C-alpha cells in the first residue's frame, strides 16, 4: 500500500488546538501553567483518583512512585516480566534489584500464583520486597483482587503501571487507582497522547506533593535557587498538557473504536483454529489498546511470517513484548514462573506465539479487511 497502516499512531481531533492556542496566545509555553493544572485535575476526575501529577513521561511517573516508596540500594522490587523496559528501569535507577514475576494464562498479566511463590521464597530468606509493580498489559487489567490480597497480607504497597490501560476498568474501578500509586503514559502510540508525557496518580496527596518537588529539580522555597535534595527535570510542559486536555475529551470514542477493531479481528479469524485472540477477562472492561493474536503451538504460520507479510505491504505490526527476564541486561535477576514444572514460562510462551496487529483508531474498515486478508492468505498457503 502507498498509505502506511500503523500499529497505533496519534489521532488528533478538534479540541487539542483550542488549548494549544491558548498557551501560545498567553505566551505560557514554558513548563507548568493552566493547562498542566487543568489536565491533572481533569484526568484525576476521569479515573477517580484523589490527585495527579503531570510529568514528562510514564517512565518518570514510575520513577517518582518508586522513590516515594523509599526504594533504595539493597532493596528488592517484584515486577511483571511481560512488559516494556520502562516499567523496571526505575528500580535500577534507585540501586534496587528487580525480581520478575511471570504472567498467568489468559490475561497475559501478573500471575498471582507466581507472585505468592516469590513472597514465600523471600520470606524464608527473611526478606520482603519494598514494592510490587503490576502491569496492565495491552489495555487489560491484571486480576487485582488476588494480587492486592497477597500484597496486603505481606504489607507491601503496589504500583500500577497502567501506561497501556487508561480507561480500562477492574470490577468497575479504573486501572491505576487500585494500588498505592498509579501511572499512565501519553506516548504517541497510547490510547490518548500528549506527544510524550505521563501522569502519576494517587489518593496520597502528600506523596504527590513530594514527587512534584522532586520533579521540579527539588528547588527549595527560597528567593534564590537552593537545592537540599537531588531533583529531576520531569514536569510536563503547558503546551503538551493542552494536547492531553483535548485528547481526554474523546477518550471514550477512542476506546469504542479500539473495541470495534478487536471485535472485527475476532470475528474474522474465528474459523482459523491456529489463531486465538488475547482473552478478554470477565472481571473488567479493557481499553483494547492493541489487538493481540496468539498462534497455536503447532501452527505452521509463525509470528515472524505475519509480521514480514504485513511489512511487505507497508503495514506495521510487532511481536509481543519480550519478557524482561529474557533481556540481556536483566537476565541475571531472579524470575518466578506461573508453573515451575513447565519448561517454558507463560510470558516466554506468549512472546514466542504472539503478534500485535494494527489497532490504529484512524484505520478504516477497508484497511483492516486488507490486513485480515493478508493474514488469511498465509494460512491458505499452508
Buried (B, 14 or more C-beta within 10 A) or exposed (E): EEEEBBBBBBBEEEBBEEBBEBBEEEEBEEBBBBBBBBBBEBBBEBBEBEBBBBBBBBBBBBBBBBBBBEBEEEBBBBBBBBBBBBBBBBBBBBEBBBBBBBBBEEBBBBBBBBBBBBBEEBEEEEEBBBBBBBBBBBBBBBBBEBBBEBBEEBEBBBBBBBBBBBBBBBEEBBBBBBBBBBBBBBBBBBBBBBEBBBBBBBBBEEBBEBBBBBBBBBBEEEEEEEEEEEBBEBBBBBBBBBBBBBBBBBBEEBBBBBBBBBBBBBEBBEEBEBBBBBEBBEBBBBBBBBBBBBBEEEBEBBBEBBBEBBEEEEBBBBBBBBBBBBBEEBEEBBBBBBBEEEEEBBBBBBBBBBBBBBBBBEBEEEBBEBBBEBBBEBBEEE
